[in-house]
Amino acid sequence: MTAEFPGRTLRIGTRSSPLALAQTEMVIAALRAHVPGLRTEVVAVTTEADLWQGDLAQLGGKGLFTRQIDAMVQGGVVDLAVHCVKDVPGDVPLPAGLVFGAYLERPDVRDVLLFPEGSGWRTLADLPPGAIVLSSAVRRKAQLLRARPDLKVVRVRGTVGSRLEKLDGTKRIEVQADGMILAVAGLARLGISRPGYVLGLDEMLPAVGAGVLGLECREEDGAVADLLAKVNHPRTQREVTAERAMLRGLQGHCNSPIAGHCTTEPDGQLVLRGMVFDREGAEFVDVTLRGGHRGEPAVLGARVAAELVRQGAREIIDGVPHAWAGPARVGV
């Protein structure tokens, strides 16, 4: 039951970036649709990862985006955390006593290639040989270089707004970029609309949990858990469960070029595609399996991970040279 609400103020922990705050407002709106008058307090923090402009792997990976806020939930400083699921580590369990109480419905998972304002480019094919594309994700770099090995991918960090300033040349950086890859959902949540080339899922498979907002709370806090259950989207939950089971089976982390996307067919069956790449996109394995009834998404994720490992994913993730038989799609 949610007898404590709206009498109780719900304290929400989140990162302090404009995108994180916009996403938190989405969560509040969703909760208030079920509990009108719900009182909330947003506790925004700038994490160590937000301050770091270098390679996240040097600090321990994307987990630094969530670790500080997780500790706040554990310690009772806040009641729940709003996390981008793609930023939640997949190679370690959630911190003790914490659970995801809800996943909001997933939006468009695709990535978009943006070009500097004033350029005449409209597609990936328009970029000239040797063009510089900004991206912070090894997953994006690997897949982009699969299609265009002539391109140069340069790491970029910062908020979406600062990245766009770097792309357009209004913020100084060491290189003049010809393009940048960002998430369609992130731009939409910030209300940013500009032309670009939306990459199809066959061109750019998304990260595990892409686009999904996960609401994390203390397992023992029944009132918050009951409140979050009102906004949980069961289909998204099943799909994310399958994807994260695959990631866990691969022992994947933020520095692993792993992509995964699960969808639900009209009959309720799940289809999960997983890919693992080397950093340059030259070597990869690709598995798609159909199966996993509504109650078995984790089984499907484990099956896809096992098949990827059988094809050599572990060696690719670890950077170990091996004899490679080529990519394959494996059916049920």
SELOKE-785814 format. One record per residue (C-alpha): x, y, z; residue number from 0. Coordinates in nm, 3 decimals. Layout:
N
+---------+---------+---------+-----+
|      xx |      yy |      zz |   k |
+---------+---------+---------+-----+
|       X |       Y |       Z | NUM |
...
+---------+---------+---------+-----+
end
This chain:
332
+---------+---------+---------+-----+
|      xx |      yy |      zz |   k |
+---------+---------+---------+-----+
|   0.000 |   0.000 |   0.000 |   0 |
|   0.105 |   0.363 |  -0.043 |   1 |
|  -0.056 |   0.500 |   0.271 |   2 |
|   0.247 |   0.722 |   0.337 |   3 |
|   0.192 |   0.910 |   0.012 |   4 |
|   0.120 |   1.192 |  -0.051 |   5 |
|   0.166 |   1.263 |   0.320 |   6 |
|   0.536 |   1.179 |   0.294 |   7 |
|   0.786 |   1.380 |   0.091 |   8 |
|   0.959 |   1.161 |  -0.165 |   9 |
|   1.330 |   1.243 |  -0.186 |  10 |
|   1.478 |   1.169 |  -0.527 |  11 |
|   1.849 |   1.139 |  -0.596 |  12 |
|   1.982 |   1.221 |  -0.941 |  13 |
|   2.280 |   1.360 |  -1.125 |  14 |
|   2.286 |   1.736 |  -1.172 |  15 |
|   2.320 |   1.749 |  -1.551 |  16 |
|   2.038 |   1.914 |  -1.749 |  17 |
|   1.946 |   1.578 |  -1.902 |  18 |
|   1.935 |   1.402 |  -1.565 |  19 |
|   1.716 |   1.676 |  -1.417 |  20 |
|   1.482 |   1.666 |  -1.718 |  21 |
|   1.451 |   1.289 |  -1.677 |  22 |
|   1.377 |   1.329 |  -1.307 |  23 |
|   1.095 |   1.569 |  -1.389 |  24 |
|   0.955 |   1.303 |  -1.623 |  25 |
|   0.958 |   1.056 |  -1.335 |  26 |
|   0.785 |   1.301 |  -1.102 |  27 |
|   0.515 |   1.368 |  -1.361 |  28 |
|   0.458 |   0.994 |  -1.405 |  29 |
|   0.427 |   0.940 |  -1.029 |  30 |
|   0.193 |   1.236 |  -0.982 |  31 |
|  -0.036 |   1.095 |  -1.250 |  32 |
|  -0.104 |   0.814 |  -1.000 |  33 |
|  -0.065 |   1.010 |  -0.676 |  34 |
|  -0.186 |   1.369 |  -0.731 |  35 |
|  -0.028 |   1.615 |  -0.494 |  36 |
|   0.274 |   1.395 |  -0.432 |  37 |
|   0.539 |   1.603 |  -0.255 |  38 |
|   0.891 |   1.557 |  -0.389 |  39 |
|   1.238 |   1.686 |  -0.315 |  40 |
|   1.508 |   1.653 |  -0.580 |  41 |
|   1.858 |   1.600 |  -0.444 |  42 |
|   2.097 |   1.658 |  -0.733 |  43 |
|   2.465 |   1.568 |  -0.710 |  44 |
|   2.762 |   1.616 |  -0.940 |  45 |
|   2.935 |   1.280 |  -0.943 |  46 |
|   3.306 |   1.214 |  -0.981 |  47 |
|   3.242 |   1.086 |  -1.333 |  48 |
|   3.064 |   1.411 |  -1.426 |  49 |
|   3.371 |   1.610 |  -1.326 |  50 |
|   3.619 |   1.386 |  -1.508 |  51 |
|   3.685 |   1.477 |  -1.872 |  52 |
|   3.914 |   1.186 |  -1.956 |  53 |
|   3.855 |   0.818 |  -2.026 |  54 |
|   3.610 |   0.680 |  -1.768 |  55 |
|   3.798 |   0.350 |  -1.765 |  56 |
|   4.081 |   0.528 |  -1.587 |  57 |
|   3.847 |   0.603 |  -1.296 |  58 |
|   3.683 |   0.262 |  -1.284 |  59 |
|   3.412 |   0.294 |  -1.545 |  60 |
|   3.056 |   0.418 |  -1.576 |  61 |
|   2.970 |   0.286 |  -1.231 |  62 |
|   3.096 |   0.618 |  -1.097 |  63 |
|   2.783 |   0.781 |  -1.242 |  64 |
|   2.567 |   0.575 |  -1.005 |  65 |
|   2.786 |   0.484 |  -0.705 |  66 |
|   2.749 |   0.807 |  -0.510 |  67 |
|   2.373 |   0.820 |  -0.558 |  68 |
|   2.340 |   0.452 |  -0.466 |  69 |
|   2.515 |   0.527 |  -0.137 |  70 |
|   2.263 |   0.804 |  -0.072 |  71 |
|   1.976 |   0.560 |  -0.121 |  72 |
|   2.141 |   0.300 |   0.102 |  73 |
|   2.201 |   0.556 |   0.374 |  74 |
|   1.847 |   0.694 |   0.366 |  75 |
|   1.952 |   1.038 |   0.242 |  76 |
|   1.712 |   0.990 |  -0.050 |  77 |
|   1.426 |   0.745 |  -0.108 |  78 |
|   1.497 |   0.657 |  -0.467 |  79 |
|   1.748 |   0.711 |  -0.746 |  80 |
|   1.676 |   0.784 |  -1.111 |  81 |
|   1.933 |   0.601 |  -1.321 |  82 |
|   1.988 |   0.563 |  -1.693 |  83 |
|   1.999 |   0.184 |  -1.704 |  84 |
|   2.278 |   0.188 |  -1.962 |  85 |
|   2.502 |   0.349 |  -1.696 |  86 |
|   2.439 |   0.078 |  -1.435 |  87 |
|   2.729 |  -0.173 |  -1.427 |  88 |
|   2.640 |  -0.518 |  -1.556 |  89 |
|   2.938 |  -0.712 |  -1.425 |  90 |
|   2.856 |  -0.663 |  -1.054 |  91 |
|   2.530 |  -0.697 |  -0.859 |  92 |
|   2.336 |  -0.396 |  -0.738 |  93 |
|   2.457 |  -0.260 |  -0.403 |  94 |
|   2.330 |  -0.451 |  -0.102 |  95 |
|   1.968 |  -0.380 |  -0.015 |  96 |
|   1.885 |  -0.194 |  -0.337 |  97 |
|   1.644 |  -0.302 |  -0.612 |  98 |
|   1.492 |  -0.153 |  -0.923 |  99 |
|   1.133 |  -0.084 |  -0.830 | 100 |
|   1.030 |   0.030 |  -1.176 | 101 |
|   1.140 |   0.082 |  -1.533 | 102 |
|   0.966 |   0.352 |  -1.732 | 103 |
|   0.852 |   0.269 |  -2.085 | 104 |
|   1.144 |   0.273 |  -2.324 | 105 |
|   1.150 |   0.543 |  -2.594 | 106 |
|   1.333 |   0.541 |  -2.929 | 107 |
|   1.664 |   0.358 |  -2.873 | 108 |
|   1.837 |   0.473 |  -3.190 | 109 |
|   2.142 |   0.695 |  -3.220 | 110 |
|   2.168 |   0.995 |  -3.451 | 111 |
|   2.467 |   1.132 |  -3.641 | 112 |
|   2.464 |   1.512 |  -3.616 | 113 |
|   2.663 |   1.750 |  -3.833 | 114 |
|   2.798 |   2.101 |  -3.763 | 115 |
|   2.550 |   2.379 |  -3.824 | 116 |
|   2.584 |   2.506 |  -4.179 | 117 |
|   2.730 |   2.186 |  -4.322 | 118 |
|   2.564 |   2.032 |  -4.624 | 119 |
|   2.601 |   1.675 |  -4.502 | 120 |
|   2.289 |   1.470 |  -4.444 | 121 |
|   2.399 |   1.104 |  -4.418 | 122 |
|   2.691 |   0.894 |  -4.302 | 123 |
|   2.794 |   0.842 |  -4.664 | 124 |
|   2.828 |   1.221 |  -4.709 | 125 |
|   3.123 |   1.244 |  -4.469 | 126 |
|   3.451 |   1.277 |  -4.658 | 127 |
|   3.733 |   1.021 |  -4.612 | 128 |
|   3.916 |   1.076 |  -4.283 | 129 |
|   3.636 |   1.283 |  -4.131 | 130 |
|   3.639 |   1.329 |  -3.753 | 131 |
|   3.338 |   1.207 |  -3.557 | 132 |
|   3.297 |   1.275 |  -3.183 | 133 |
|   3.171 |   1.000 |  -2.954 | 134 |
|   3.241 |   0.883 |  -2.601 | 135 |
|   3.120 |   0.523 |  -2.641 | 136 |
|   3.343 |   0.236 |  -2.752 | 137 |
|   3.024 |   0.064 |  -2.874 | 138 |
|   2.952 |   0.350 |  -3.111 | 139 |
|   3.312 |   0.376 |  -3.225 | 140 |
|   3.331 |   0.006 |  -3.308 | 141 |
|   3.008 |   0.004 |  -3.509 | 142 |
|   3.086 |   0.329 |  -3.689 | 143 |
|   3.424 |   0.197 |  -3.797 | 144 |
|   3.261 |  -0.123 |  -3.920 | 145 |
|   3.072 |   0.088 |  -4.173 | 146 |
|   3.339 |   0.351 |  -4.235 | 147 |
|   3.689 |   0.233 |  -4.134 | 148 |
|   3.835 |   0.548 |  -4.288 | 149 |
|   3.680 |   0.775 |  -4.024 | 150 |
|   3.857 |   0.899 |  -3.713 | 151 |
|   3.655 |   0.873 |  -3.392 | 152 |
|   3.758 |   1.113 |  -3.114 | 153 |
|   3.634 |   1.082 |  -2.755 | 154 |
|   3.420 |   1.366 |  -2.623 | 155 |
|   3.275 |   1.417 |  -2.275 | 156 |
|   3.042 |   1.670 |  -2.117 | 157 |
|   2.674 |   1.754 |  -2.116 | 158 |
|   2.471 |   1.729 |  -2.436 | 159 |
|   2.471 |   2.108 |  -2.466 | 160 |
|   2.848 |   2.139 |  -2.431 | 161 |
|   2.899 |   1.859 |  -2.681 | 162 |
|   2.686 |   2.037 |  -2.937 | 163 |
|   2.886 |   2.355 |  -2.879 | 164 |
|   3.202 |   2.158 |  -2.953 | 165 |
|   3.047 |   2.018 |  -3.270 | 166 |
|   2.941 |   2.361 |  -3.394 | 167 |
|   3.274 |   2.520 |  -3.308 | 168 |
|   3.133 |   2.761 |  -3.049 | 169 |
|   3.334 |   2.584 |  -2.778 | 170 |
|   3.704 |   2.534 |  -2.846 | 171 |
|   3.844 |   2.182 |  -2.871 | 172 |
|   4.164 |   2.043 |  -3.014 | 173 |
|   4.000 |   1.914 |  -3.334 | 174 |
|   3.736 |   2.043 |  -3.571 | 175 |
|   3.466 |   1.780 |  -3.578 | 176 |
|   3.272 |   1.676 |  -3.884 | 177 |
|   3.005 |   1.486 |  -3.696 | 178 |
|   2.888 |   1.362 |  -3.355 | 179 |
|   2.678 |   1.068 |  -3.242 | 180 |
|   2.418 |   1.118 |  -2.970 | 181 |
|   2.107 |   0.935 |  -2.852 | 182 |
|   1.775 |   1.028 |  -3.010 | 183 |
|   1.601 |   0.992 |  -2.672 | 184 |
|   1.839 |   1.226 |  -2.492 | 185 |
|   1.788 |   1.503 |  -2.745 | 186 |
|   1.411 |   1.459 |  -2.730 | 187 |
|   1.408 |   1.476 |  -2.349 | 188 |
|   1.598 |   1.804 |  -2.365 | 189 |
|   1.367 |   1.943 |  -2.632 | 190 |
|   1.653 |   1.974 |  -2.881 | 191 |
|   1.556 |   1.942 |  -3.245 | 192 |
|   1.810 |   1.963 |  -3.524 | 193 |
|   1.857 |   1.772 |  -3.848 | 194 |
|   2.072 |   1.463 |  -3.851 | 195 |
|   2.103 |   1.112 |  -3.982 | 196 |
|   1.921 |   0.862 |  -3.762 | 197 |
|   2.114 |   0.537 |  -3.764 | 198 |
|   1.906 |   0.224 |  -3.812 | 199 |
|   1.943 |  -0.067 |  -3.571 | 200 |
|   2.132 |  -0.262 |  -3.837 | 201 |
|   2.383 |   0.023 |  -3.852 | 202 |
|   2.411 |   0.099 |  -3.480 | 203 |
|   2.280 |  -0.150 |  -3.224 | 204 |
|   2.215 |   0.031 |  -2.893 | 205 |
|   2.371 |  -0.022 |  -2.554 | 206 |
|   2.210 |  -0.259 |  -2.306 | 207 |
|   1.931 |  -0.068 |  -2.134 | 208 |
|   1.947 |   0.219 |  -2.384 | 209 |
|   1.687 |   0.487 |  -2.323 | 210 |
|   1.541 |   0.323 |  -2.013 | 211 |
|   1.505 |   0.506 |  -1.683 | 212 |
|   1.537 |   0.273 |  -1.386 | 213 |
|   1.395 |   0.375 |  -1.048 | 214 |
|   1.601 |   0.226 |  -0.768 | 215 |
|   1.496 |   0.209 |  -0.404 | 216 |
|   1.567 |   0.025 |  -0.081 | 217 |
|   1.421 |  -0.324 |  -0.086 | 218 |
|   1.293 |  -0.280 |   0.269 | 219 |
|   1.103 |   0.042 |   0.189 | 220 |
|   0.764 |  -0.106 |   0.105 | 221 |
|   0.587 |   0.229 |   0.067 | 222 |
|   0.828 |   0.349 |  -0.203 | 223 |
|   0.831 |   0.009 |  -0.373 | 224 |
|   0.450 |   0.011 |  -0.392 | 225 |
|   0.454 |   0.365 |  -0.530 | 226 |
|   0.709 |   0.278 |  -0.799 | 227 |
|   0.513 |  -0.031 |  -0.902 | 228 |
|   0.241 |   0.204 |  -1.027 | 229 |
|   0.468 |   0.341 |  -1.301 | 230 |
|   0.652 |   0.022 |  -1.392 | 231 |
|   0.625 |  -0.082 |  -1.758 | 232 |
|   0.620 |  -0.464 |  -1.763 | 233 |
|   0.728 |  -0.507 |  -2.124 | 234 |
|   1.027 |  -0.278 |  -2.077 | 235 |
|   1.111 |  -0.462 |  -1.755 | 236 |
|   1.117 |  -0.798 |  -1.934 | 237 |
|   1.326 |  -0.665 |  -2.221 | 238 |
|   1.577 |  -0.496 |  -1.991 | 239 |
|   1.599 |  -0.810 |  -1.778 | 240 |
|   1.696 |  -1.012 |  -2.085 | 241 |
|   1.952 |  -0.754 |  -2.198 | 242 |
|   2.115 |  -0.722 |  -1.856 | 243 |
|   2.125 |  -1.101 |  -1.814 | 244 |
|   2.322 |  -1.113 |  -2.138 | 245 |
|   2.555 |  -0.838 |  -2.016 | 246 |
|   2.604 |  -1.018 |  -1.685 | 247 |
|   2.685 |  -1.342 |  -1.867 | 248 |
|   2.949 |  -1.160 |  -2.070 | 249 |
|   3.085 |  -0.986 |  -1.759 | 250 |
|   3.058 |  -0.666 |  -1.957 | 251 |
|   3.154 |  -0.325 |  -1.829 | 252 |
|   3.163 |   0.032 |  -1.963 | 253 |
|   3.485 |  -0.030 |  -2.152 | 254 |
|   3.347 |  -0.337 |  -2.332 | 255 |
|   3.219 |  -0.283 |  -2.687 | 256 |
|   2.893 |  -0.469 |  -2.622 | 257 |
|   2.553 |  -0.393 |  -2.773 | 258 |
|   2.222 |  -0.557 |  -2.700 | 259 |
|   1.859 |  -0.496 |  -2.785 | 260 |
|   1.552 |  -0.696 |  -2.690 | 261 |
|   1.208 |  -0.655 |  -2.845 | 262 |
|   0.871 |  -0.818 |  -2.786 | 263 |
|   0.678 |  -0.983 |  -3.067 | 264 |
|   0.297 |  -0.969 |  -3.090 | 265 |
|   0.268 |  -1.318 |  -2.938 | 266 |
|   0.467 |  -1.206 |  -2.632 | 267 |
|   0.788 |  -1.385 |  -2.729 | 268 |
|   1.114 |  -1.198 |  -2.681 | 269 |
|   1.381 |  -1.150 |  -2.946 | 270 |
|   1.726 |  -1.057 |  -2.820 | 271 |
|   2.017 |  -0.956 |  -3.039 | 272 |
|   2.364 |  -0.925 |  -2.887 | 273 |
|   2.688 |  -0.810 |  -3.045 | 274 |
|   3.046 |  -0.789 |  -2.923 | 275 |
|   3.314 |  -0.598 |  -3.116 | 276 |
|   3.680 |  -0.523 |  -3.100 | 277 |
|   3.761 |  -0.153 |  -3.062 | 278 |
|   3.806 |  -0.092 |  -3.432 | 279 |
|   3.495 |  -0.282 |  -3.539 | 280 |
|   3.695 |  -0.519 |  -3.757 | 281 |
|   3.616 |  -0.830 |  -3.552 | 282 |
|   3.276 |  -0.905 |  -3.406 | 283 |
|   3.024 |  -1.172 |  -3.316 | 284 |
|   2.651 |  -1.128 |  -3.365 | 285 |
|   2.379 |  -1.352 |  -3.217 | 286 |
|   2.001 |  -1.324 |  -3.234 | 287 |
|   1.776 |  -1.565 |  -3.045 | 288 |
|   1.400 |  -1.582 |  -3.017 | 289 |
|   1.242 |  -1.730 |  -2.710 | 290 |
|   1.189 |  -1.662 |  -2.346 | 291 |
|   0.825 |  -1.658 |  -2.247 | 292 |
|   0.705 |  -1.367 |  -2.038 | 293 |
|   0.856 |  -1.514 |  -1.722 | 294 |
|   1.187 |  -1.623 |  -1.871 | 295 |
|   1.374 |  -1.315 |  -2.000 | 296 |
|   1.683 |  -1.391 |  -1.792 | 297 |
|   1.703 |  -1.736 |  -1.949 | 298 |
|   1.706 |  -1.582 |  -2.297 | 299 |
|   1.976 |  -1.336 |  -2.195 | 300 |
|   2.192 |  -1.615 |  -2.056 | 301 |
|   2.148 |  -1.818 |  -2.377 | 302 |
|   2.255 |  -1.527 |  -2.597 | 303 |
|   2.558 |  -1.460 |  -2.374 | 304 |
|   2.659 |  -1.828 |  -2.387 | 305 |
|   2.635 |  -1.835 |  -2.766 | 306 |
|   2.837 |  -1.514 |  -2.798 | 307 |
|   3.104 |  -1.663 |  -2.572 | 308 |
|   3.106 |  -1.982 |  -2.777 | 309 |
|   3.177 |  -1.774 |  -3.085 | 310 |
|   3.470 |  -1.592 |  -2.923 | 311 |
|   3.318 |  -1.293 |  -2.742 | 312 |
|   3.526 |  -1.347 |  -2.430 | 313 |
|   3.849 |  -1.320 |  -2.623 | 314 |
|   3.730 |  -1.008 |  -2.804 | 315 |
|   3.628 |  -0.839 |  -2.478 | 316 |
|   3.960 |  -0.929 |  -2.318 | 317 |
|   4.154 |  -0.824 |  -2.627 | 318 |
|   4.306 |  -1.169 |  -2.675 | 319 |
|   4.397 |  -1.260 |  -3.037 | 320 |
|   4.223 |  -1.575 |  -3.152 | 321 |
|   4.114 |  -1.758 |  -3.464 | 322 |
|   3.786 |  -1.604 |  -3.571 | 323 |
|   3.530 |  -1.787 |  -3.777 | 324 |
|   3.324 |  -1.479 |  -3.864 | 325 |
|   2.992 |  -1.339 |  -3.744 | 326 |
|   2.680 |  -1.547 |  -3.735 | 327 |
|   2.313 |  -1.515 |  -3.656 | 328 |
|   2.184 |  -1.804 |  -3.451 | 329 |
|   1.814 |  -1.884 |  -3.445 | 330 |
|   1.603 |  -2.067 |  -3.191 | 331 |
+---------+---------+---------+-----+
end
